[in-house]
């Protein structure tokens, strides 16, 4: 089936709390199979178990933790995994388990152990969502495919050398007039995959480095929230190499 042959639909059924997802699936199975549908019934009250991977920048992981507390995101953060110790006080403040990963990139054995630990965290805790909140390490294929759910990554777009470190510093040096961010579902490449949401923001001229960094953090935080919200509200559909995000 070509992606243009698919009709994507999300329906909310309020007022039937006596029915659970498994019962709805059993009752609908005959209709779904006869019509050749792919379908799924979900209980929106059940939180999504989420693993957050982060390096040393705290703004992206802090936002979903705060929005969880304010009930804006229905997620259960099982673990925050980082290759830096700097986030330990913030994780302790939010009462979220922090797992420190080795950041030694020079030893392949250390890198392999790090990837094994991430995979254990993703699979062993029964999670269905992995958030790469400015986590700049390349992941192993098993985690990037994430058969249990989805990996959402934040990527710098419209910035020079955006696949490398310190993108906004390089954008400032290149004299850019706008910066952008892309939230996407991860696939085989860390910075590629079906796009969920994008945003471009103009900056004052001549731009100050501090302004670029602050603007970049704000856009990253907002896009991460929008991408995660679309997923946990079941409005995000993978459609071949693209995504469809229902309003």
C-alpha positions in Angstrom: 0.0 0.0 0.0 1.3 3.4 -0.9 1.3 6.1 1.7 -1.1 8.1 -0.4 -3.6 5.2 -0.2 -4.0 5.5 3.6 -6.8 7.3 5.4 -5.6 8.2 8.9 -8.2 8.9 11.6 -8.2 9.5 15.4 -11.5 9.3 17.4 -12.1 10.1 21.0 -14.9 8.2 22.7 -15.8 9.9 26.0 -18.2 8.6 28.6 -17.5 4.9 28.3 -15.1 4.3 31.2 -16.6 0.8 31.7 -14.9 -0.4 28.5 -11.1 -1.0 28.5 -8.8 -1.0 25.5 -8.6 -4.8 25.2 -12.4 -5.2 25.3 -12.8 -2.5 22.6 -10.2 -4.2 20.4 -12.0 -7.6 20.7 -15.4 -6.0 19.8 -13.9 -4.1 16.9 -11.7 -6.8 15.5 -14.2 -8.3 13.1 -15.0 -4.9 11.5 -11.3 -4.0 11.4 -10.2 -7.2 9.7 -13.0 -7.1 7.2 -12.1 -3.5 6.2 -8.3 -4.1 6.2 -7.7 -1.6 8.9 -4.7 -1.1 11.2 -6.3 0.0 14.5 -5.5 0.5 18.2 -7.6 1.4 21.2 -5.8 3.3 23.9 -6.8 4.6 27.4 -5.7 8.3 27.4 -5.5 8.2 31.2 -2.6 5.8 31.2 0.8 7.7 31.4 3.5 6.9 28.8 6.6 5.5 30.4 9.4 7.7 29.2 13.2 7.5 29.1 15.1 10.8 28.7 18.6 10.8 27.3 20.5 14.0 27.8 24.1 15.4 27.8 24.9 18.4 29.9 22.2 20.9 28.8 19.3 20.9 31.2 16.6 23.0 29.4 15.2 20.2 27.3 14.8 17.5 30.1 13.6 20.1 32.6 10.6 21.1 30.5 8.9 17.7 30.2 9.5 17.1 33.9 7.9 20.4 34.8 5.0 19.8 32.4 4.5 16.4 34.0 4.0 18.1 37.3 1.5 20.5 35.9 -0.4 17.7 34.1 0.4 19.1 30.7 2.1 15.9 29.7 0.8 12.6 30.8 4.2 10.8 31.1 5.9 8.7 33.7 9.6 9.5 33.5 11.3 6.2 34.4 14.9 7.4 34.2 17.0 10.3 33.0 20.2 9.0 31.6 23.2 11.4 31.0 26.8 11.2 30.2 27.5 14.1 32.5 27.2 14.5 36.3 26.1 18.1 36.1 22.4 17.1 36.0 22.4 15.2 39.2 21.1 18.1 41.4 18.2 18.8 39.0 17.2 15.1 38.8 17.3 14.9 42.6 15.1 18.0 42.9 12.5 16.5 40.5 12.7 13.2 42.2 13.6 11.4 39.0 16.2 8.6 38.9 19.4 9.6 37.2 21.7 7.1 35.5 25.1 8.4 34.6 26.6 6.9 31.4 30.3 6.9 30.6 31.3 9.6 28.2 34.6 8.1 27.2 34.3 8.0 23.4 37.8 6.8 22.8 37.2 3.2 23.9 34.9 1.1 21.8 34.3 -1.3 24.7 33.1 1.5 26.9 30.8 2.8 24.1 29.3 -0.7 23.6 28.6 -1.0 27.3 27.0 2.4 27.3 24.7 1.4 24.5 23.8 -1.9 26.2 22.8 0.0 29.3 20.6 2.4 27.4 18.9 -0.5 25.7 18.3 -2.2 29.1 16.8 1.0 30.4 14.5 1.4 27.4 13.3 -2.2 27.3 13.6 -3.3 30.9 11.4 -0.5 32.3 8.5 -1.1 29.9 8.8 2.3 28.2 7.2 3.2 24.9 8.9 6.6 24.5 12.6 7.7 24.3 13.4 11.4 24.2 16.8 12.6 23.0 16.9 15.9 24.8 20.1 17.3 23.3 21.8 13.9 23.6 24.5 14.0 21.0 25.7 10.4 21.0 25.0 8.0 18.1 22.8 5.2 19.3 22.8 1.5 18.3 20.3 0.2 15.7 18.1 -1.6 18.2 17.3 1.5 20.2 16.9 3.7 17.1 14.3 1.3 15.7 12.7 1.1 19.2 10.1 -1.6 18.5 8.3 -0.9 21.8 7.4 2.7 20.8 9.1 5.8 19.5 12.3 7.8 19.7 11.9 11.6 19.4 15.0 13.7 18.7 15.7 17.4 18.7 17.9 18.5 15.8 19.3 21.9 14.8 18.1 22.8 11.3 19.1 25.8 9.1 22.3 26.2 11.0 25.8 25.8 9.4 27.3 22.4 10.2 24.2 21.6 12.2 25.2 17.9 12.6 28.2 18.8 14.6 28.8 20.2 18.1 28.2 23.9 19.1 25.8 24.6 16.1 24.7 28.0 17.4 28.3 29.2 17.9 29.0 28.2 14.3 25.7 29.9 13.2 26.8 33.1 14.9 30.2 33.0 13.2 28.5 32.5 9.9 26.2 35.5 10.5 22.9 33.8 10.0 19.7 35.7 9.9 17.5 33.0 11.3 17.8 29.8 13.3 15.6 26.7 13.3 15.0 23.5 15.1 13.4 20.2 13.9 11.8 17.6 16.1 11.7 14.2 14.3 11.3 10.5 14.9 14.6 8.8 14.9 15.6 6.3 12.3 19.0 4.9 11.1 20.7 8.3 11.3 20.8 10.4 14.4 19.8 13.6 12.6 17.4 12.1 10.1 14.0 10.6 10.2 10.3 11.5 9.7 9.8 15.1 10.7 7.2 15.9 13.4 7.4 19.7 13.9 9.7 22.4 12.7 10.2 26.1 13.6 12.3 28.9 12.3 12.9 32.1 14.3 14.6 35.3 13.0 17.2 37.0 15.1 18.2 40.6 15.4 21.1 41.9 13.4 23.9 41.8 14.2 23.0 38.8 16.4 24.7 38.4 19.7 25.9 34.9 20.6 24.0 35.0 23.9 20.8 35.9 21.9 21.3 32.9 19.6 21.8 30.5 22.4 18.8 31.8 24.4 16.6 31.7 21.3 17.8 28.3 20.4 17.0 26.9 23.9 13.5 28.4 23.8 12.7 26.9 20.4 14.1 23.5 21.3 12.0 23.4 24.5 8.8 24.4 22.7 9.3 21.9 19.8 10.1 19.1 22.1 6.9 19.7 24.1 4.8 19.9 20.9 6.3 16.7 19.5 5.9 14.7 22.7 2.4 16.0 23.2 1.4 14.9 19.7 2.7 11.4 20.4 1.2 10.9 23.9 -2.2 12.2 22.6 -2.0 9.7 19.8 -2.2 12.4 17.1 1.2 11.4 15.6 1.2 8.7 12.9 4.2 7.3 11.0 3.3 7.2 7.3 6.2 5.7 5.4 9.1 8.2 5.4 6.8 11.0 6.7 4.6 11.7 9.6 1.0 12.9 9.9 0.2 15.0 13.0 -3.6 15.4 13.5 -4.9 18.6 15.1 
